[in-house]
Amino acid sequence: MRIAFLSGLIAAAMTGAAAADELTLTPQVSTLGVGIGAEKRLNDAWAARFDVSGASFSFSYAAKKSDTDNRARLFSLGAVADYYPYEDGLRLSAGVRLSGSYVKGSLSNLERQYGKGKDAITVIIRDPLTTYKITQNPVQPYLGVGYSLKVKERLSVSLDVGALYGGQPDLHVVSHADLYGFTEQQIQNEIRKQQERLNAYQVYPVVQIGLTYRF
C-alpha cells in the first residue's frame, strides 16, 4: 500500500515537473504601457505569470477660462494565475498588480474678471496657480481572459483583455489662486467638483498583445 502510494506521488511529481519546465517570455504592448512578461507552466491546467509595464506621456486640455497641462506616468508589476481549460490556447486569468502610476498637472492661463459691466477688466494669469496629482490604489485586483495562437513551434501571438480595479482616485491639490482674489471656498468647491468627476474612473481597461517565445 505504502509503495503504491509513494509510486503515485513520484509519478505525479514527475508529470508536474515536466509541465513546469515550460517557460515563456513575452515582449508586449498594452494600455498599461510597454513591458515584458514571463509565464511558468505548473501543470497542464495552471500557470503563473509575472510582468512589468510602463509608459510616460503628456497631454493638455484647453477649457474656456483655463488650460491644464498634464504628465502621466504608468508603471506597474503584475502577478497572475492562469487557468487553461483546454490545456492550451484559451486562458482565464486572475491576479493583482502593484501600481505606481499617476497623473501630475497644472492649471494655467486662468481668467479672472474684476468689476462689472463696462468697467470690468479681465486678467489672464499665465503662470500656474494650481498644481495637482492624481493617484489610485497601489494594489489593484485583476480579472481577464486571454488566448495564445501558435504561429511557429516555439512562437505564439498572445492577447489578453481584462480590467483592473483601482478604487476611487485620490486628488491632491496645491493652489495659490487666493493670491488673485479667489476665496478658499471657491477653491475647495472646484476641487470637490473635480473629485466627483474622477470618482467614475475606478475600473481601468486592460488590452494587451505580445509575442511569446517558449523555451
Secondary structure, DSSP 8 states (H G I E B T S, - for coil): -HHHHHHHHHHHHHHHHHHHT-EEEEEEEETTEEEEEEEEE-SSSEEEEEEEEEEEEEEEEE-SS-EEEEEEEEEEEEEEEEE-TTSSSEEEEEEEEEE--EEEEEEESEEEEESSGGG-EEEEE-S--EEEEEE--SEEEEEEEEEEEESSSSEEEEEEEEEEE--S-EEEEEE-GGGGT--HHHHHHHHHHHHHHHTT--EEEEEEEEEEEE-
